[in-house]
Amino acid sequence: MKRRTNNKYSNEVADYPEKDQSIKRNRKWSDQKNNKPYKNKQQKLSNYGNSYQRNDKNNSTSNRARGQFQTRENNLDDLIWGKHSVLSVLETKSPVNRIWCTSEVRSSEKFFLLLKEIKNKGVLVEEVPWSRISQITLGAVHQGIALQKSYSKTVKLQDLISYCKSKSSHPTLICLDGITDPHNVGAIVRSAEALGCKGIILPQRRSAGLTGTVAKVAAGALENIKISRVVNLNRSLLELKEEGFLVVGLSAESNVNITDFKEKVPLVIVIGSENKGLSLLTQKNCDYVLKIPLIGKTPSLNASVAAAISIFQLSKNFTSIS
């Protein structure tokens, strides 16, 4: 008679495979049961984190897309596209700020002479690919050409100089160097007209055009002041100096305060952008480079604010403003 043993190394386990499998299943079920609350909690936290990140990403994406759409929608108010529509605007001599066209349209018989003539008047004419115009017009049927309307007519630089000399013996002109923000341009136009300046000079490139935003911020000043668009800003400054104007630039790095300037001559005040200021070449073409003395800890001023302060200060030399 054989004795039955309970040794775990006994060979009886092999005789009962079903019993062995049931023990393994019970052990697995027990492990799952013991770890279930922790795993569920961890899964819920993970799902919540993923959901939060996904919602946050979707919200930021939708807000960004909505802002871009609103910006583009506002810009479309100033745009005209299509060959017949653009041709009508050019033939009626309506004010234009900018034109985009393909090489085929620019060299065509209808548009070649018109585009050449309007470019000589200071309008920026850009030759771009078809896809670029589609991007500007948001996929409209543009036929290879689009333009941006101007809210004020521009004059040639020589005509502006003649007008200034006929109105005053010591006129003041404002020249903008690289100011691309339309809100700043509009505010400068408003201050310049209110403080008695005779005209404003804008470069074709690196400058905001006379768009609807500029007209709105200017609050009617565009209708009462002369605007000139020039191809080369520094060449225009040299031309103004030959006509007897003194060119004065504004720079925070200058050693001469604007309060120490006492010249009583026709002036051209050159104002640079907030980020870069006056370009080096423009500074070389200035007769004087002045700074507005600041007392507080703020190192610089907004471009439109600096323009208003400088116009008021320099105008006091030969004008009584009440």
C-alpha positions as CSV (number, residue, x, y, z in Angstrom):
1,M,0.0,0.0,0.0
2,K,1.4,3.3,-1.1
3,R,1.4,6.3,1.2
4,R,-0.1,9.5,-0.2
5,T,2.1,12.6,0.4
6,N,1.3,16.4,0.1
7,N,4.8,17.3,-1.1
8,K,4.7,20.1,-3.7
9,Y,7.3,18.3,-5.6
10,S,5.2,15.2,-5.8
11,N,4.5,13.7,-9.2
12,E,0.8,13.7,-8.5
13,V,0.4,17.1,-10.0
14,A,1.1,15.7,-13.4
15,D,-1.8,13.2,-12.8
16,Y,-4.2,16.1,-12.2
17,P,-3.7,18.7,-15.1
18,E,-7.3,20.1,-14.7
19,K,-6.7,20.8,-11.0
20,D,-3.5,22.6,-11.9
21,Q,-5.2,24.8,-14.5
22,S,-8.0,25.7,-12.1
23,I,-5.4,26.8,-9.5
24,K,-3.8,29.1,-12.1
25,R,-7.1,30.6,-13.1
26,N,-8.0,31.3,-9.5
27,R,-4.7,33.0,-8.9
28,K,-5.1,35.1,-12.0
29,W,-8.6,36.1,-11.1
30,S,-7.5,37.0,-7.6
31,D,-4.7,39.2,-8.9
32,Q,-7.1,41.0,-11.2
33,K,-9.6,41.5,-8.4
34,N,-7.0,43.0,-6.0
35,N,-5.6,45.4,-8.6
36,K,-8.9,46.4,-10.2
37,P,-9.6,49.6,-8.2
38,Y,-6.1,51.0,-8.8
39,K,-6.2,50.2,-12.4
40,N,-9.6,51.8,-12.9
41,K,-8.5,54.9,-11.1
42,Q,-5.4,55.2,-13.1
43,Q,-7.3,54.6,-16.4
44,K,-9.8,57.3,-15.4
45,L,-7.0,59.8,-14.7
46,S,-5.3,59.0,-17.9
47,N,-8.5,59.4,-19.9
48,Y,-9.3,62.7,-18.2
49,G,-5.8,64.0,-19.0
50,N,-6.0,63.0,-22.6
51,S,-9.5,64.5,-22.9
52,Y,-8.3,67.8,-21.4
53,Q,-5.3,68.0,-23.6
54,R,-7.4,67.2,-26.7
55,N,-10.1,69.8,-25.8
56,D,-7.5,72.4,-25.0
57,K,-5.7,71.8,-28.4
58,N,-9.0,71.9,-30.2
59,N,-10.1,75.1,-28.5
60,S,-6.7,76.8,-29.3
61,T,-6.8,75.7,-32.9
62,S,-10.4,76.8,-33.4
63,N,-9.7,80.2,-31.8
64,R,-6.6,80.7,-34.0
65,A,-8.5,79.7,-37.1
66,R,-11.4,82.0,-36.1
67,G,-9.0,84.9,-35.7
68,Q,-7.4,84.3,-39.1
69,F,-10.8,84.1,-40.7
70,Q,-11.9,87.3,-39.2
71,T,-8.7,89.0,-40.3
72,R,-9.0,87.8,-43.8
73,E,-12.7,88.7,-43.9
74,N,-11.9,92.2,-42.9
75,N,-9.1,92.4,-45.5
76,L,-11.5,91.3,-48.2
77,D,-13.5,94.5,-47.9
78,D,-10.5,96.4,-49.5
79,L,-9.9,93.9,-52.3
80,I,-11.2,93.7,-55.9
81,W,-10.3,90.8,-58.2
82,G,-11.1,89.7,-61.7
83,K,-9.9,91.2,-65.0
84,H,-13.0,93.2,-65.8
85,S,-13.4,94.6,-62.3
86,V,-9.8,95.6,-61.9
87,L,-9.7,97.1,-65.4
88,S,-12.7,99.3,-64.5
89,V,-11.0,100.6,-61.4
90,L,-7.8,101.4,-63.3
91,E,-9.6,103.1,-66.1
92,T,-11.6,105.3,-63.8
93,K,-8.4,106.5,-62.0
94,S,-9.7,105.4,-58.6
95,P,-7.1,105.4,-55.8
96,V,-5.3,102.1,-55.5
97,N,-2.9,100.9,-52.8
98,R,-1.5,97.6,-54.2
99,I,-1.9,95.2,-57.1
100,W,-1.0,91.5,-57.4
101,C,-0.9,89.9,-60.8
102,T,0.6,87.0,-62.7
103,S,3.3,87.5,-65.3
104,E,0.8,86.6,-68.1
105,V,-1.7,89.3,-67.0
106,R,1.1,91.9,-66.5
107,S,2.4,91.4,-70.0
108,S,-1.0,91.3,-71.7
109,E,-2.1,94.0,-74.1
110,K,-4.9,95.2,-71.8
111,F,-2.9,95.7,-68.6
112,F,0.7,96.4,-69.6
113,L,0.5,100.1,-70.1
114,L,-2.0,100.7,-67.3
115,L,0.1,98.9,-64.8
116,K,3.2,100.7,-65.9
117,E,1.5,104.0,-65.6
118,I,0.0,103.3,-62.1
119,K,3.4,102.0,-60.8
120,N,5.0,105.4,-61.7
121,K,2.4,107.0,-59.5
122,G,3.6,105.2,-56.5
123,V,1.3,102.1,-56.4
124,L,3.0,98.8,-55.5
125,V,2.6,96.3,-58.4
126,E,3.7,92.8,-57.5
127,E,4.2,89.9,-59.9
128,V,3.2,86.8,-58.0
129,P,2.2,83.2,-58.9
130,W,-1.4,82.2,-59.3
131,S,-1.5,80.3,-56.0
132,R,-0.6,83.5,-54.1
133,I,-3.5,85.4,-55.5
134,S,-5.8,82.5,-54.6
135,Q,-4.5,82.7,-51.1
136,I,-5.1,86.4,-50.9
137,T,-8.7,86.2,-52.2
138,L,-9.5,83.0,-50.3
139,G,-9.9,80.9,-53.4
140,A,-12.1,83.3,-55.4
141,V,-12.1,83.3,-59.2
142,H,-9.6,86.0,-59.6
143,Q,-8.4,85.4,-63.2
144,G,-4.8,86.2,-62.3
145,I,-5.2,89.7,-60.9
146,A,-6.4,91.5,-57.7
147,L,-6.0,94.9,-56.2
148,Q,-6.3,96.6,-52.8
149,K,-8.3,99.9,-52.8
150,S,-6.8,103.0,-51.3
151,Y,-8.9,105.3,-49.1
152,S,-7.1,108.4,-50.2
153,K,-5.5,109.7,-53.4
154,T,-1.8,110.1,-53.5
155,V,0.3,112.8,-55.1
156,K,3.8,112.9,-56.6
157,L,6.6,114.1,-54.4
158,Q,7.3,117.2,-56.5
159,D,3.6,118.1,-56.4
160,L,3.7,117.8,-52.6
161,I,6.8,120.0,-52.3
162,S,5.2,122.7,-54.5
163,Y,2.0,122.5,-52.4
164,C,4.0,122.9,-49.2
165,K,6.0,125.9,-50.4
166,S,2.8,127.6,-51.6
167,K,1.1,127.2,-48.2
168,S,3.9,128.1,-45.8
169,S,7.5,129.4,-45.7
170,H,8.5,126.7,-43.2
171,P,6.3,123.7,-43.7
172,T,6.6,120.3,-41.9
173,L,6.4,116.9,-43.6
174,I,6.3,113.5,-41.9
175,C,8.2,110.6,-43.4
176,L,7.5,107.0,-42.2
177,D,10.3,104.4,-42.4
178,G,9.2,100.8,-42.1
179,I,6.0,101.3,-40.1
180,T,3.8,98.4,-41.2
181,D,1.1,98.6,-38.5
182,P,-2.0,100.3,-40.0
183,H,-3.2,101.5,-36.6
184,N,0.1,103.4,-36.1
185,V,0.0,104.9,-39.5
186,G,-3.6,106.0,-39.0
187,A,-2.8,107.6,-35.6
188,I,0.3,109.4,-37.1
189,V,-1.9,110.8,-39.9
190,R,-4.4,112.0,-37.4
191,S,-1.8,113.7,-35.2
192,A,0.1,115.2,-38.2
193,E,-3.1,116.8,-39.7
194,A,-4.2,118.1,-36.3
195,L,-0.9,119.7,-35.6
196,G,-0.5,121.5,-38.9
197,C,1.7,119.2,-41.0
198,K,1.4,119.7,-44.7
199,G,1.9,116.1,-45.9
200,I,3.1,112.6,-45.3
201,I,5.5,110.5,-47.3
202,L,5.1,106.7,-47.4
203,P,7.5,104.2,-49.1
204,Q,6.0,101.7,-51.5
205,R,7.4,98.8,-49.6
206,R,7.8,98.1,-45.9
207,S,4.9,100.3,-45.0
208,A,1.2,99.9,-44.4
209,G,-1.0,101.2,-47.2
210,L,-4.0,103.6,-47.0
211,T,-6.4,100.8,-46.1
212,G,-9.8,100.9,-44.4
213,T,-8.1,100.4,-41.0
214,V,-5.8,103.4,-41.6
215,A,-8.8,105.6,-42.6
216,K,-10.8,104.5,-39.6
217,V,-8.0,105.3,-37.1
218,A,-7.2,108.6,-38.8
219,A,-10.8,109.7,-38.1
220,G,-11.2,111.8,-41.3
221,A,-7.7,113.2,-41.4
222,L,-6.9,111.4,-44.7
223,E,-9.3,113.8,-46.5
224,N,-7.4,116.9,-45.3
225,I,-3.8,116.1,-45.7
226,K,-1.6,115.3,-48.8
227,I,-0.1,111.8,-49.0
228,S,2.8,110.8,-51.3
229,R,4.0,107.3,-52.1
230,V,7.6,107.0,-53.2
231,V,9.6,104.2,-54.7
232,N,12.9,104.9,-52.9
233,L,12.7,106.6,-49.5
234,N,16.3,107.6,-49.2
235,R,16.4,109.1,-52.7
236,S,13.4,111.1,-51.8
237,L,15.1,112.4,-48.7
238,L,18.0,113.6,-50.8
239,E,15.6,115.3,-53.2
240,L,13.9,117.1,-50.2
241,K,17.2,118.3,-48.9
242,E,18.0,119.8,-52.4
243,E,14.6,121.7,-52.1
244,G,15.7,123.3,-48.8
245,F,14.2,120.9,-46.3
246,L,16.1,119.9,-43.1
247,V,15.8,116.2,-42.5
248,V,15.4,115.2,-38.8
249,G,15.2,111.6,-37.6
250,L,14.0,110.2,-34.2
251,S,16.1,107.6,-32.4
252,A,16.3,106.6,-28.8
253,E,20.1,106.1,-29.1
254,S,20.8,109.8,-30.1
255,N,22.7,112.1,-27.8
256,V,20.8,115.2,-28.8
257,N,17.5,115.9,-27.0
258,I,14.6,117.2,-29.1
259,T,14.1,120.1,-26.7
260,D,17.6,121.4,-27.6
261,F,16.7,121.7,-31.3
262,K,15.9,125.3,-32.3
263,E,16.2,125.4,-36.1
264,K,13.5,127.4,-37.9
265,V,13.5,125.9,-41.4
266,P,11.3,123.6,-43.5
267,L,11.4,120.2,-41.8
268,V,11.0,116.6,-42.7
269,I,10.5,114.5,-39.5
270,V,11.5,110.8,-40.1
271,I,9.9,108.2,-37.8
272,G,11.0,104.6,-37.7
273,S,9.3,101.4,-36.7
274,E,9.0,100.4,-33.0
275,N,11.1,97.2,-33.4
276,K,14.0,98.3,-35.6
277,G,13.8,102.1,-35.5
278,L,15.4,104.0,-38.4
279,S,17.5,102.1,-40.8
280,L,21.2,102.8,-41.0
281,L,21.0,104.3,-44.5
282,T,18.1,106.6,-43.4
283,Q,20.1,107.8,-40.4
284,K,23.0,108.7,-42.7
285,N,20.7,110.8,-44.8
286,C,19.3,112.7,-41.8
287,D,20.8,116.1,-41.0
288,Y,20.0,115.7,-37.3
289,V,19.1,112.6,-35.2
290,L,17.1,113.5,-32.1
291,K,15.7,111.7,-29.1
292,I,12.8,112.3,-26.8
293,P,14.1,112.4,-23.2
294,L,12.3,109.8,-21.0
295,I,12.2,110.1,-17.2
296,G,10.6,106.9,-16.2
297,K,11.8,103.3,-16.5
298,T,10.0,102.6,-19.8
299,P,12.7,102.6,-22.4
300,S,10.7,103.6,-25.5
301,L,7.4,105.0,-26.8
302,N,4.9,103.8,-29.3
303,A,5.7,105.1,-32.8
304,S,2.5,107.2,-33.1
305,V,3.0,108.7,-29.6
306,A,6.6,109.6,-30.4
307,A,5.4,111.2,-33.7
308,A,2.8,113.4,-32.0
309,I,5.3,114.5,-29.3
310,S,8.0,115.4,-31.9
311,I,5.6,117.2,-34.2
312,F,4.3,119.3,-31.3
313,Q,7.8,120.1,-29.9
314,L,9.4,120.9,-33.3
315,S,6.4,123.0,-34.4
316,K,6.8,125.3,-31.4
317,N,9.9,126.7,-32.9
318,F,8.0,128.6,-35.6
319,T,4.3,128.2,-34.8
320,S,2.1,129.3,-31.9
321,I,-0.4,126.5,-31.1
322,S,-3.2,127.6,-28.9
